[in-house]
Amino acid sequence: MRWNMRMKAAEIGIWKSTEMRRRLAEAGLDISHGKMSALWIGNPTTIRLEDLDVICAVLQCAPTDLLICEPDKVAALRPRETETGTQTPITPRLGRHRSVPPA
């Protein structure tokens, strides 16, 4: 998924994160500077659904306008098929490779 809040904000004339933060506060959502920076600059790791509702109301958009699917990235994560048409087996990693303790 790609986060698209900055572009949606620009479409309605919001060019700075401070302006967006002010409008969100007017709508009842008080966001810290750090969280606003994460929302404005890149992909937030988490977002509450209540916050997403307020952001969509301020930007006059739907959640699908803010979250853009990237199917190419999902396809790249799938296991590749071998020449015989079978998928390569996935071997789990069990723990970290640690050295043996001193004797």
Secondary structure, DSSP 4 states (H G I P E B T S, - for coil): -EE-HHHHHHHTT--SHHHHHHHHHHTT----HHHHHHHHHS--S---HHHHHHHHHHHT--HHHHEE--HHHHHHHSPPB-TTSPBPPPPPP-S---PPPP-
